[in-house]
Amino acid sequence: MDALPESPLSLWLDTYGPYQPEPPLTGEHRADIAVIGAGFAGLTTAYELKRADPSLQVAVLEARTVGYGASGRNGSFAMTVVGLGFGTTALIHGKEFLKAAHTYMERAVDTLDELIQREHLDCDRIRPGFLRVATTPAYVRRLQHDVELMASLGFSGIEWIDAGQTRSMVNSECYLGAIWEPRLLLVNPARLVRAEKQLACRYGVRVYENSPVTSIERRGQFILKTPQGVLKADKIAFTVNAYSHLFPELRRRQIPAFTYMVATEPLTGEQLAPIGWEGQQGVEDARNLIHYYRITPDRRLVMGGGPVGLTFANNLHADSSEKAWRHLEEHIHFLFPHLKGIRITHRWGGPFSVTTSLTPELGYLHDKQAVYSLGCIGHGVSMSHLNAQVLRDLLLERQSDLLDCPFIHHRFIPWPPEPLRIAAAVALRTYLQIEDAWYERGLKV
């Protein structure tokens, strides 16, 4: 497996404080189940397996340190969104799929909240509600259509609010209204994923950091090799999401695309006063290539999204983008002009996993001896925790209502080989950019 690049530290990782990684795998070991990837999905899968059957020997292999991947670099939103949103998901997959997917995601948010509270995970958890804001009349129509769509499917708690109501929560002259959805969880993701590591270890899971899997052989058992050791296991869970293409079994099921984030210095009371934001709501806009932003407990404005990075042959060395960071800083000034000149203290980026269907995918490999989860499309904070329960039930081959998950066993269309892969990805991104530009014509964003 190729070496993973060094990446700019996220706000969450940089402010975490001292961290002691677990020792790497050395020598030869055995486990009933090996989990590859110690992010939200991997650690929670291991935890759920031990909760279900304490006699299981479960080991987790992490290529770098816990929090290196998306679980330590994301926007911190645990939300109900799938893919590119309500309308696009219904257009591509149909209303019944959207209904099943949204039901699953509502459960995913609540599942994460239950885990945090049940196990007393220290991660700055709040449930402040979610605003998807409209900044042009065209976006107003898009969002109002989405509200009507979800109401027609029987969902409550997703409502349109006008400009006055929106600006009473978060005040920007750009806001023309918003979708309000109370089911949102905000966390400090680095604190959460590392608390989940501690939780898994308390339940008897063995976690090995700085232990990249360099090869996997199948000789009755699976034989997983790392630079210093060997792990033999009866079953495997692949929970590496945007890094899935590094494994032959998953090479064409997803591609990594890159999102970028910035964080400001802590805002003063004078700077926050014109914005309000006392409720600390999470905010996204109505674009295809969304901007997402929040206020942290120490009153920093954190913003991500906008330009999406793509690379040839799934090159992972794209965690930095001066162009994307500059765009995000300019968008902060667009929304809140009085913050022009605010100091940016952190700039970072990282890959998220994209399938051709623009929805997540879970399933079996190797005659049901291996399972995988990928394709969270940037919405994995909540999703990955419920996906972990699905993987648990698949691995233990037990029946549960979770196996009705709409993301299991659907037919997948592989990404084509290069150069068709990059051409297809760029074409999709270009279409989304053009549609955003059309919705925003005449508006400088």
Secondary structure, DSSP 8 states (H G I E B T S, - for coil): ----------HHHHTS----------EEEEEEEEEE--SHHHHHHHHHHHHH-TT--EEEE-SS-TTSSGGGTS--EE----TT-HHHHHHHH-HHHHHHHHHHHHHHHHHHHHHHHHTT--S--B---EEEEE-SHHHHHHHHHHHHHHHHTT--S-EEEEHHHHHHHB--TT--EEEEE---EE--HHHHHHHHHHHHHHTT-EEESS----EEEESSSEEEE-SSEEEEEEEEEE--GGGGGGSGGGTTT-EEEEEEEEEE----HHHHTTTB-TT--EEEESSSS-EEEEE-TT--EEEEESS-B--GGG----S--HHHHHHHHHHHHHH-GGGTT--EEEEEEEEEEE-TTSS-EEEEETTTTEEEEE--TT-HHHHHHHHHHHHHHHHHT---GGGG-TTBS--------TTHHHHHHHHHHHHHHHHHHHHTTT---
